């Protein structure tokens, strides 16, 4: 529509059905911007977060961890048996100390306490 031919007192921009981008409210423009940007930022942020956390999940050597857990379980088992024998001796159900001495010797022979006292790499704090 030509402005000069319409003889309208107002410019044709105000008569159009869709307002120009400059006249859109700031909130609507911000919403469209955030919608467009979030389509890129959300997946990019998720990928960066996974890349950051991946090395931290690989910090524990599974073989070393299983060996450490196995040693701790053996120590707990021997400790429970020693406690049982001490209690039996105290209640005079076990007339001699040989099982206690044998369990303590097994504990020292297997060097479980020495191995368990050494902290594995995944338990020691890493300093940068």
Residue, then its C-alpha position, 0 to 999 in steps of 0.5 A: x500500500x502506498x502511503x501517498x495514495x491512501x491519504x491516511x493520516x498515519x503511516x502504513x507501519x501502524x496499520x499492518x497486522x504484524x508489528x515490526x521487530x522493533x516494536x515487539x516487547x523486550x520480554x518476548x524477544x528475550x524469550x525467543x533468544x533464550x529458546x534459540x540459545x538453549x537449544x545449543x547451550x544445553x547439549x553443549x553444557x551436558x557434553x562438557x560436564x560429561x567430559x569433565x566427570x569422565x576422568x574422575x570416574x576412571x580414577x579407581x583401579x578396579x584390580x587394586x580396589x578388589x585386592x584391597x577389599x579382599x584383604x579387608x574381608x580376610x582381616x575381618x574374618x580372622x578378627x571375628x574368629x579370634x574374638x570368638x575363640x577369646x570369648x570361648x576361652x573366657x567362658x571356659x568352653x575352650x580349654x587351651x589358647x592354640x586357636x587364638x595363637x594360630x589365628x594371630x600367626x595366620x594374620x601375621x603370616x599373610x601380612x594382611x595388616x601390613x598390606x591393609x595399612x598401606x593406603x591404595x592410590x584411590x584412598x590417598x588424596x591427590x595433590x595438584 
